[in-house]
Amino acid sequence: MKKINQDNREDIALTGFFEKNRKLIFYLIAGIAFVTIYTYNLLTPYLSDDYAYLIDVRKAHSLLDLVRQQYGEYLSNSGRIIGQFNVRLSLSMDKQIFNVINSLMFLLLAFLIYANIQKRKKYDSFVLLTILSFLWLFSVEFGQTMLWICGACNYLWGSVIILLFITVYRKLLQQPDRKHAVLVGAGMFLLGVLAGWCNENTSGGGLFLVLLYSLNFWTDRRKEKRKTVYPFMVSGIAGMCCGLIGMVMAPGVRKRSATMSEGDEYTGIVGLLSRTYKVIVNMHELFLVLMIMAVLILVLLSLQGKLKTFARIRTNDTVLFILAFLATSFVLALIPTPADRAFFGAGVFLMIACIQGIVEAREQKELAVQLLTCGLVSVLCMILFFTYVENLVDLARIYREENERIALIEAEHGENEDGIVVIPQFREEFRTVYSVAHDSDLTDDKEYWINHFYEIYYDIGNITAIPRDEWDVRYGSRE
């Protein structure tokens, strides 16, 4: 009995330590999260389309020149002026500045997800760890959407802006009667324009989610015979609509869609069904684990009686974010087959749905439920540790090889008798989802698009790349 009492006192003391230092532990986790993503940013060099924009950006001599360049792209290629201008701005500065800002954006995305999780505790380290493990393990094409400059500015930064609007909007709905209603309404309009102009399907999904929250707010307040519509609601939604329309109606979008549609085998209803099928296949490949979690969470919440009425279903955050995930994914069936990274925002919504469900389920004190939720997060953190270390090594190898290739290009500038600089391709065994390097590597075709970017940027006549083993046999003796 004495031994048992001593163990109980030790458990209470340990729990008391964590409770007493809850805030410190929370920010310690956040600090570690910044260091880990910053390290990955350091090991990610300029890649793929970065070089195309670098060529363009170095012609600019002022901020106004960058604006003119972006306007030209708006007319010819893309309507995403927010993300694409951030690309140009980032590439006009030192890479180290981007590394810091991009790492902060990753952390901000985690905090915004945290802010949208209801029923969490104050300085809830469990929720923060869950969010970070989900972002690292389940984000769509992490290397393309979180680290690669062209991708991060459009997908990571864009999702931050969209989620910021959703978060502020939800906070205002909780306390709608505020002073300075005109200023708040004007601010929400501007923030809405930015959020609507970030990304076609994610901005649309964000607008859909805001409309769902507005409908729930209107329904509940109408039953209570209280004011149902506020200026910030109208201005915020109008701002998102304006931004979204400005993006999808851009001349460059129409030209790009026409070019991409040329390869479609089917058109009309058959084409729509074909693209819907492809979206479903992509959802299966990209989100199977998360969708299984979501289904299990919905079953668990139903068994707990939290979804037993329509009123509870329509106001449940897990359900609402799942609907946003579905809308953000299936709207892609309206356009020619997109790259996987287009599903990034949908993945963020699905992650929020799952994490919200885990937190809601955690409220139950049954041992089985506690084991399921805490055990799941503990296992994910363990998997994340090994995943992070293994891919850190691969990123370091890719970074080293890219520096070696640039050194070869600069050393052999103008010295080849045949006028072609031959460099090694990245080793296939270093391929990782945390880098876009292998997906846009140079080839042995000197007319290939990425070869062309390297040639212009480094002022070389022709560049080709061959497998590393073959290059070592033919040119390794020059090292």
C-alpha positions as CSV (number, residue, x, y, z in Angstrom):
1,M,0.0,0.0,0.0
2,K,2.9,2.4,0.8
3,K,4.4,1.7,-2.6
4,I,1.1,2.4,-4.4
5,N,0.7,5.7,-2.5
6,Q,4.2,6.7,-3.4
7,D,3.6,6.0,-7.1
8,N,0.4,8.0,-7.0
9,R,2.2,11.0,-5.5
10,E,4.9,10.8,-8.2
11,D,2.2,10.7,-10.9
12,I,0.5,13.7,-9.4
13,A,3.8,15.5,-9.1
14,L,4.6,14.8,-12.8
15,T,1.1,16.0,-13.9
16,G,1.6,19.0,-11.7
17,F,4.9,19.8,-13.4
18,F,3.3,19.7,-16.9
19,E,0.3,21.8,-15.8
20,K,2.5,24.4,-14.1
21,N,4.8,24.7,-17.2
22,R,2.0,24.3,-19.8
23,K,2.8,27.6,-21.5
24,L,6.6,27.0,-21.5
25,I,6.1,23.5,-23.0
26,F,3.7,24.8,-25.7
27,Y,6.1,27.5,-26.9
28,L,9.1,25.1,-26.7
29,I,7.3,22.8,-29.1
30,A,6.6,25.8,-31.4
31,G,10.3,26.7,-31.2
32,I,11.4,23.2,-32.1
33,A,8.9,23.2,-35.0
34,F,10.4,26.4,-36.4
35,V,13.9,25.0,-36.2
36,T,12.9,21.8,-38.0
37,I,11.2,23.5,-40.9
38,Y,13.9,26.1,-41.1
39,T,16.5,23.4,-41.5
40,Y,14.5,21.9,-44.4
41,N,14.2,25.4,-46.0
42,L,18.0,25.8,-45.7
43,L,18.6,22.6,-47.6
44,T,16.2,23.5,-50.4
45,P,18.0,25.3,-53.3
46,Y,16.4,27.1,-56.2
47,L,14.6,24.4,-58.3
48,S,12.3,24.0,-61.3
49,D,10.3,27.2,-62.2
50,D,12.3,29.2,-59.7
51,Y,14.9,29.6,-62.4
52,A,12.3,30.9,-64.9
53,Y,11.2,33.6,-62.4
54,L,14.8,34.4,-61.4
55,I,15.5,35.2,-65.1
56,D,12.6,37.5,-65.2
57,V,13.0,39.1,-61.7
58,R,16.7,40.0,-62.3
59,K,15.5,42.3,-65.1
60,A,13.4,44.3,-62.6
61,H,15.1,47.3,-60.9
62,S,12.3,48.4,-58.6
63,L,9.1,47.2,-56.9
64,L,7.1,48.9,-59.7
65,D,8.9,46.7,-62.2
66,L,7.9,43.6,-60.3
67,V,4.3,44.8,-60.4
68,R,4.5,45.4,-64.1
69,Q,5.9,41.9,-64.6
70,Q,3.1,40.4,-62.5
71,Y,0.4,42.3,-64.5
72,G,1.9,40.9,-67.7
73,E,1.6,37.4,-66.2
74,Y,-2.0,38.1,-65.2
75,L,-2.8,38.9,-68.8
76,S,-0.9,35.9,-70.3
77,N,-0.6,33.0,-67.9
78,S,-2.1,33.1,-64.4
79,G,-4.7,34.9,-62.3
80,R,-3.0,34.2,-59.0
81,I,-1.6,37.7,-58.5
82,I,-1.1,37.3,-54.7
83,G,0.9,34.0,-54.8
84,Q,2.8,34.8,-58.0
85,F,3.7,38.3,-56.8
86,N,5.0,36.8,-53.6
87,V,7.1,34.5,-55.7
88,R,8.7,37.4,-57.5
89,L,9.2,39.3,-54.3
90,S,10.8,36.3,-52.6
91,L,13.2,35.7,-55.5
92,S,14.2,39.4,-55.6
93,M,15.7,39.0,-52.1
94,D,18.3,36.8,-50.6
95,K,17.3,33.1,-50.2
96,Q,17.9,33.3,-46.5
97,I,15.2,35.9,-46.1
98,F,12.7,33.5,-47.8
99,N,13.9,30.7,-45.5
100,V,13.0,32.6,-42.4
101,I,9.7,34.0,-43.7
102,N,8.6,30.6,-45.1
103,S,9.4,28.9,-41.8
104,L,7.3,31.5,-40.0
105,M,4.5,30.8,-42.6
106,F,4.6,27.1,-41.8
107,L,4.3,27.9,-38.1
108,L,1.5,30.4,-38.7
109,L,-0.4,27.8,-40.6
110,A,-0.1,25.5,-37.6
111,F,-1.3,28.2,-35.2
112,L,-4.3,29.1,-37.5
113,I,-5.3,25.4,-37.5
114,Y,-4.9,25.5,-33.7
115,A,-7.1,28.5,-33.5
116,N,-9.9,26.7,-35.5
117,I,-9.9,23.7,-33.1
118,Q,-12.7,24.1,-30.6
119,K,-12.8,22.6,-27.1
120,R,-9.1,22.6,-26.7
121,K,-7.4,23.5,-23.5
122,K,-5.3,26.7,-23.0
123,Y,-1.8,26.2,-24.4
124,D,-2.8,22.7,-25.4
125,S,0.5,20.9,-26.4
126,F,-1.4,17.8,-27.3
127,V,-3.3,19.6,-30.0
128,L,-0.2,21.5,-31.3
129,L,1.7,18.2,-31.6
130,T,-1.2,16.6,-33.4
131,I,-1.3,19.5,-35.9
132,L,2.5,19.5,-36.5
133,S,2.5,15.7,-37.0
134,F,-0.4,15.9,-39.5
135,L,1.2,18.7,-41.4
136,W,4.6,16.9,-41.8
137,L,3.1,13.5,-42.5
138,F,-0.1,14.2,-44.5
139,S,0.5,17.4,-46.4
140,V,0.1,17.0,-50.2
141,E,3.5,17.0,-52.0
142,F,5.3,18.6,-49.0
143,G,8.4,19.5,-51.1
144,Q,6.3,21.3,-53.8
145,T,3.8,23.0,-51.5
146,M,5.9,23.9,-48.4
147,L,9.6,24.3,-49.5
148,W,9.9,25.0,-53.2
149,I,9.6,28.8,-53.6
150,C,7.1,28.8,-56.5
151,G,4.9,26.3,-54.7
152,A,5.1,27.6,-51.1
153,C,4.2,31.1,-52.1
154,N,1.0,29.8,-53.9
155,Y,0.0,27.0,-51.6
156,L,1.4,27.4,-48.1
157,W,1.2,31.2,-48.1
158,G,-2.2,31.2,-49.9
159,S,-3.6,28.7,-47.4
160,V,-2.4,30.9,-44.5
161,I,-4.2,33.9,-45.9
162,I,-7.4,31.9,-46.6
163,L,-7.4,30.3,-43.2
164,L,-6.6,33.7,-41.6
165,F,-9.8,35.1,-43.1
166,I,-11.8,32.1,-42.0
167,T,-10.4,32.3,-38.4
168,V,-11.2,36.1,-38.1
169,Y,-14.6,35.6,-39.6
170,R,-15.5,32.9,-37.1
171,K,-14.2,35.0,-34.2
172,L,-16.4,37.9,-35.3
173,L,-19.4,35.6,-35.6
174,Q,-18.9,34.6,-31.9
175,Q,-19.1,38.3,-30.9
176,P,-20.8,40.1,-33.7
177,D,-21.8,43.2,-31.8
178,R,-18.6,45.3,-32.0
179,K,-17.7,49.0,-32.1
180,H,-16.3,50.6,-35.3
181,A,-18.5,48.3,-37.5
182,V,-17.6,50.3,-40.6
183,L,-13.8,49.8,-40.1
184,V,-14.3,46.2,-39.3
185,G,-16.4,45.7,-42.4
186,A,-13.8,47.5,-44.6
187,G,-11.0,45.4,-43.1
188,M,-12.9,42.2,-43.7
189,F,-13.6,43.2,-47.3
190,L,-9.9,43.8,-48.0
191,L,-8.9,40.5,-46.2
192,G,-11.6,38.8,-48.2
193,V,-10.3,40.0,-51.5
194,L,-6.8,38.7,-50.6
195,A,-8.2,35.3,-49.4
196,G,-10.4,35.0,-52.6
197,W,-7.5,35.8,-54.9
198,C,-5.1,33.2,-53.6
199,N,-6.0,29.8,-55.1
200,E,-8.9,28.8,-57.3
201,N,-10.2,25.7,-55.5
202,T,-8.9,26.5,-52.0
203,S,-10.3,30.0,-52.0
204,G,-13.6,28.6,-53.3
205,G,-13.6,26.0,-50.5
206,G,-12.9,28.7,-48.0
207,L,-15.8,30.7,-49.3
208,F,-18.0,27.7,-49.1
209,L,-17.0,27.1,-45.5
210,V,-17.7,30.7,-44.6
211,L,-21.1,30.5,-46.2
212,L,-21.9,27.4,-44.1
213,Y,-20.9,29.2,-40.9
214,S,-23.0,32.2,-41.9
215,L,-26.0,30.0,-42.6
216,N,-25.7,28.4,-39.2
217,F,-25.3,31.8,-37.6
218,W,-28.4,33.1,-39.4
219,T,-30.5,30.0,-38.5
220,D,-29.6,30.1,-34.8
221,R,-30.0,33.9,-34.4
222,R,-33.3,33.8,-36.3
223,K,-34.7,31.2,-33.9
224,E,-33.6,33.5,-31.0
225,K,-35.3,36.5,-32.9
226,R,-32.0,38.4,-32.8
227,K,-30.1,40.3,-35.5
228,T,-29.0,37.8,-38.2
229,V,-26.8,39.8,-40.6
230,Y,-23.9,42.2,-39.8
231,P,-21.8,44.5,-42.1
232,F,-18.7,42.4,-41.7
233,M,-20.5,39.3,-43.0
234,V,-21.7,41.1,-46.2
235,S,-18.4,42.8,-46.8
236,G,-16.2,39.8,-46.1
237,I,-18.2,37.4,-48.3
238,A,-18.3,40.1,-51.0
239,G,-14.6,40.6,-50.8
240,M,-13.9,36.9,-51.2
241,C,-16.3,36.8,-54.2
242,C,-14.5,39.8,-55.8
243,G,-11.1,38.2,-55.3
244,L,-12.2,34.8,-56.6
245,I,-13.9,36.4,-59.7
246,G,-10.8,38.5,-60.4
247,M,-8.6,35.4,-60.3
248,V,-10.7,33.0,-62.4
249,M,-11.7,35.6,-65.0
250,A,-8.1,36.6,-65.7
251,P,-7.2,36.6,-69.4
252,G,-4.2,34.5,-68.6
253,V,-6.4,31.8,-67.0
254,R,-8.5,31.5,-70.1
255,K,-5.5,31.2,-72.3
256,R,-3.9,28.6,-70.0
257,S,-7.1,26.6,-69.7
258,A,-7.5,26.5,-73.4
259,T,-3.9,25.2,-73.8
260,M,-4.4,22.5,-71.1
261,S,-7.8,21.4,-72.6
262,E,-6.2,20.6,-75.9
263,G,-4.9,17.3,-74.6
264,D,-8.3,16.2,-73.1
265,E,-9.7,13.2,-74.8
266,Y,-13.3,13.9,-73.7
267,T,-15.5,17.0,-73.6
268,G,-18.9,17.9,-72.4
269,I,-20.7,15.6,-69.8
270,V,-18.4,12.7,-70.7
271,G,-15.4,14.9,-70.0
272,L,-16.8,16.1,-66.7
273,L,-17.4,12.5,-65.6
274,S,-13.9,11.5,-66.7
275,R,-12.4,14.4,-64.7
276,T,-14.6,13.5,-61.7
277,Y,-13.3,10.0,-61.8
278,K,-9.7,11.3,-61.9
279,V,-10.4,13.5,-58.8
280,I,-11.7,10.5,-56.9
281,V,-8.6,8.5,-57.9
282,N,-6.4,11.3,-56.7
283,M,-8.4,11.6,-53.4
284,H,-7.9,7.9,-52.8
285,E,-4.1,8.2,-53.5
286,L,-3.5,11.3,-51.5
287,F,-5.9,11.1,-48.6
288,L,-6.7,7.5,-47.9
289,V,-5.3,7.5,-44.4
290,L,-6.9,10.8,-43.5
291,M,-10.3,9.7,-44.9
292,I,-10.2,6.5,-42.9
293,M,-9.5,8.6,-39.8
294,A,-12.4,10.9,-40.7
295,V,-14.8,8.0,-41.1
296,L,-13.8,6.4,-37.8
297,I,-14.1,9.8,-36.1
298,L,-17.6,10.3,-37.5
299,V,-18.6,6.8,-36.3
300,L,-17.1,7.5,-32.8
301,L,-18.9,10.9,-32.5
302,S,-22.1,9.3,-33.6
303,L,-21.8,6.6,-30.9
304,Q,-21.1,9.3,-28.4
305,G,-24.3,11.0,-29.3
306,K,-22.7,14.2,-30.7
307,L,-24.3,13.8,-34.1
308,K,-27.8,12.5,-33.1
309,T,-29.7,15.5,-34.4
310,F,-29.6,17.5,-37.6
311,A,-28.9,20.7,-35.5
312,R,-25.8,19.0,-34.1
313,I,-24.7,17.7,-37.5
314,R,-25.0,21.1,-39.3
315,T,-23.0,22.9,-36.5
316,N,-20.3,20.2,-35.9
317,D,-16.9,21.5,-37.0
318,T,-15.7,18.1,-38.1
319,V,-18.6,17.7,-40.5
320,L,-18.3,21.3,-41.8
321,F,-14.6,20.9,-42.6
322,I,-15.2,17.6,-44.2
323,L,-17.7,19.3,-46.5
324,A,-15.2,22.0,-47.3
325,F,-12.7,19.2,-48.1
326,L,-15.1,17.6,-50.5
327,A,-16.1,20.8,-52.2
328,T,-12.4,21.9,-52.6
329,S,-11.5,18.6,-54.1
330,F,-14.5,18.0,-56.5
331,V,-14.5,21.5,-57.9
332,L,-11.2,20.5,-59.6
333,A,-13.3,18.3,-61.9
334,L,-14.4,21.5,-63.7
335,I,-10.9,22.2,-65.0
336,P,-8.3,20.1,-67.0
337,T,-6.5,17.5,-64.9
338,P,-4.5,19.4,-62.3
339,A,-1.2,18.5,-60.5
340,D,-1.5,16.7,-57.2
341,R,-0.4,19.9,-55.4
342,A,-3.8,21.5,-56.3
343,F,-5.3,19.3,-53.6
344,F,-3.1,20.9,-50.9
345,G,-5.8,23.2,-49.5
346,A,-8.4,20.4,-49.5
347,G,-5.9,18.4,-47.4
348,V,-5.6,21.2,-44.9
349,F,-9.4,21.3,-44.5
350,L,-9.5,17.5,-44.0
351,M,-6.7,17.6,-41.4
352,I,-8.6,20.2,-39.4
353,A,-11.7,18.0,-39.6
354,C,-9.7,15.0,-38.2
355,I,-7.9,17.0,-35.5
356,Q,-11.2,18.6,-34.4
357,G,-12.8,15.1,-34.2
358,I,-9.8,13.8,-32.1
359,V,-10.1,16.6,-29.7
360,E,-13.9,16.2,-29.4
361,A,-13.5,12.4,-28.8
362,R,-10.8,13.1,-26.2
363,E,-13.5,14.7,-24.0
364,Q,-14.7,11.3,-23.1
365,K,-13.0,9.9,-20.1
366,E,-13.2,6.2,-21.1
367,L,-9.9,4.5,-21.1
368,A,-10.4,3.0,-24.6
369,V,-11.1,6.5,-26.1
370,Q,-8.1,8.1,-24.3
371,L,-5.9,5.2,-25.5
372,L,-7.1,5.6,-29.0
373,T,-6.6,9.4,-29.3
374,C,-3.4,9.8,-27.2
375,G,-1.9,6.6,-28.6
376,L,-2.6,7.8,-32.2
377,V,-0.8,11.1,-31.7
378,S,2.1,9.4,-29.9
379,V,2.6,6.9,-32.8
380,L,2.4,9.8,-35.3
381,C,5.1,11.7,-33.4
382,M,7.3,8.6,-33.4
383,I,6.8,8.1,-37.1
384,L,7.5,11.8,-37.7
385,F,10.8,11.6,-35.9
386,F,12.1,8.8,-38.2
387,T,10.6,10.4,-41.3
388,Y,12.2,13.7,-40.5
389,V,15.7,12.3,-39.9
390,E,15.7,10.1,-43.0
391,N,14.5,12.8,-45.3
392,L,16.8,15.3,-43.8
393,V,19.7,13.2,-45.0
394,D,18.3,13.0,-48.5
395,L,17.7,16.7,-48.6
396,A,21.3,17.3,-47.6
397,R,22.5,15.0,-50.3
398,I,20.4,16.8,-53.0
399,Y,21.6,20.2,-51.8
400,R,25.2,19.0,-52.0
401,E,24.7,17.6,-55.5
402,E,23.0,20.7,-56.7
403,N,25.9,22.8,-55.5
404,E,28.3,20.5,-57.2
405,R,26.4,20.8,-60.5
406,I,26.4,24.6,-60.3
407,A,30.1,24.5,-59.6
408,L,30.6,22.3,-62.7
409,I,28.5,24.7,-64.8
410,E,30.5,27.7,-63.7
411,A,33.9,25.9,-64.0
412,E,33.2,24.7,-67.5
413,H,31.6,27.9,-68.8
414,G,32.7,28.3,-72.4
415,E,35.4,25.6,-72.1
416,N,33.7,22.7,-73.8
417,E,34.9,22.0,-77.3
418,D,31.4,20.8,-78.4
419,G,29.8,23.7,-76.6
420,I,27.7,21.5,-74.4
421,V,28.1,21.3,-70.6
422,V,27.2,17.8,-69.3
423,I,26.3,17.5,-65.6
424,P,25.0,14.5,-63.6
425,Q,21.4,14.0,-62.7
426,F,20.3,13.7,-59.1
427,R,20.8,10.2,-57.8
428,E,17.4,8.4,-57.9
429,E,18.0,6.8,-54.4
430,F,17.9,10.4,-53.0
431,R,14.3,11.0,-54.3
432,T,12.0,12.2,-51.5
433,V,8.5,13.8,-51.3
434,Y,10.2,16.6,-49.4
435,S,11.9,17.9,-52.5
436,V,10.8,18.8,-56.0
437,A,14.3,18.2,-57.4
438,H,13.8,14.8,-59.1
439,D,10.4,15.8,-60.5
440,S,12.0,18.7,-62.5
441,D,15.6,17.4,-63.1
442,L,17.5,18.2,-66.2
443,T,17.6,15.6,-69.0
444,D,19.9,14.6,-71.8
445,D,17.7,16.6,-74.2
446,K,19.2,20.1,-74.5
447,E,15.9,21.4,-75.6
448,Y,14.1,20.3,-72.4
449,W,12.4,23.2,-70.6
450,I,14.4,23.1,-67.4
451,N,17.6,22.8,-69.3
452,H,16.7,25.9,-71.2
453,F,16.1,27.8,-67.9
454,Y,19.6,26.8,-66.6
455,E,21.2,27.8,-69.9
456,I,19.7,31.3,-69.8
457,Y,20.3,31.9,-66.1
458,Y,23.9,30.7,-66.1
459,D,24.6,32.1,-69.6
460,I,25.6,28.7,-71.1
461,G,25.1,27.7,-74.7
462,N,23.8,24.2,-74.0
463,I,23.4,22.0,-70.9
464,T,22.4,18.4,-70.7
465,A,22.3,15.9,-67.8
466,I,22.8,12.2,-67.7
467,P,22.5,9.6,-64.9
468,R,25.1,9.9,-62.2
469,D,26.7,6.5,-62.8
470,E,27.1,7.2,-66.5
471,W,28.5,10.7,-65.7
472,D,31.1,9.2,-63.3
473,V,32.4,6.9,-65.9
474,R,32.7,9.5,-68.6
475,Y,33.6,12.6,-66.7
476,G,34.4,11.6,-63.1
477,S,38.1,11.8,-63.7
478,R,37.9,15.6,-64.1
479,E,36.9,16.1,-60.4
